[in-house]
Amino acid sequence: MDEIIFEIKDLCAYYDTHRVLDHINVQIKSKRITAIMGPSGCGKSTFLRCLNRLNDLVDGFSMVGQIFYRGQDIYQIKDLTQYRRKVTMVFQRPNPFPMSVFDNVAYGLRLMGIKDRYLIREKVENALKRAALWDEVEDKLKKPAVQLSGGQQQRLCIARALAVEPEVILLDEPTSALDPIATTKIERLLETIAEEYTVVIVTHSMGQALRISDEVMFLYQGRLVEYGVTSQIVKTPTHEMTRQFLTGKIG
Ligand SMILES: Nc1ncnc2c1ncn2[C@@H]1O[C@H](COP(=O)(O)OP(=O)(O)OP(=O)(O)O)[C@@H](O)[C@H]1O
């Protein structure tokens, strides 16, 4: 039986009075890659950001409905830092901190109160290896992270997320600023980490969704118009909007 990690019940989201998510009901499976697709402005990023409450501080944002993470209503959670350690986010543009490669990955570990230098070193190395970056940076650990290439910086951000041992990695178009080679490396990496983690990714690329995702959610004007196994939906979409999106008539 597939384990459900997120259950979203009747989620509506608003910026002031503008409704951008419209009665979304969906369950997201654990240790799978779920892609969120749909035309520009349909609410993909807003949905993703709801999953770790990143919209909380956005002016004018409000929502109704419920999001359960492992059965717990996330809007009842008091310790958001702890929650965001479990449900972490990687953004569209790589955003390494202005510090060394090593310190970027060690940052969250130190924040957790880990002081043992050997343990930090071991966890940093491990995270960089899981992010398929170790071989490229093992002799650059003390160099500023901003000196890495864009693709390396994005894998560093993924390593930073992995270091604190999350359960879910949310990614908002993580490859849109990268070239095809860097994109392929990130896609391979996501496929590998999905054996251990739940991955939810916003992507504009049908090819990317097909290559890496198990399930896909199609949003259209804030509504979830289709959800299911990616290969099946691509072959036989049931909704007219999905069909139009797949054939490039809307995008
Ligand atoms: N901070 C904000 N304040 C007001 N409106 C917003 C804000 N952020 C997003 N919106 C609006 O909410 C709607 C959904 O935006 P969202 O970024 O979630 O869509 P998206 O599908 O991710 O778009 P894209 O593919 O272009 O990134 C859009 O109409 C957008 O203009």
The ligand as a Gaussian input file, in Angstrom:
#p B3LYP/6-31G(d) Opt

LIG

0 1
 N        2.536000      37.709000      -3.469000
 C        1.494000      37.768000      -4.305000
 N        0.585000      38.772000      -4.212000
 C       -0.472000      38.839000      -5.045000
 N       -0.714000      37.938000      -6.030000
 C        0.150000      36.919000      -6.177000
 C        1.304000      36.789000      -5.341000
 N        1.980000      35.681000      -5.725000
 C        1.293000      35.151000      -6.762000
 N        0.193000      35.899000      -7.025000
 C       -0.812000      35.625000      -8.072000
 O       -1.388000      34.369000      -7.791000
 C       -1.598000      33.636000      -9.001000
 C       -0.870000      32.297000      -8.907000
 O        0.539000      32.560000      -8.854000
 P        1.605000      31.383000      -8.751000
 O        2.948000      32.024000      -8.681000
 O        1.208000      30.461000      -7.672000
 O        1.386000      30.652000     -10.166000
 P        2.352000      29.667000     -10.960000
 O        1.469000      28.657000     -11.591000
 O        3.425000      29.183000     -10.079000
 O        2.939000      30.649000     -12.075000
 P        4.312000      30.554000     -12.923000
 O        4.278000      29.278000     -13.662000
 O        4.224000      31.741000     -13.835000
 O        5.433000      30.658000     -11.928000
 C       -1.121000      34.526000     -10.134000
 O       -2.244000      35.207000     -10.642000
 C       -0.191000      35.494000      -9.456000
 O       -0.170000      36.739000     -10.106000

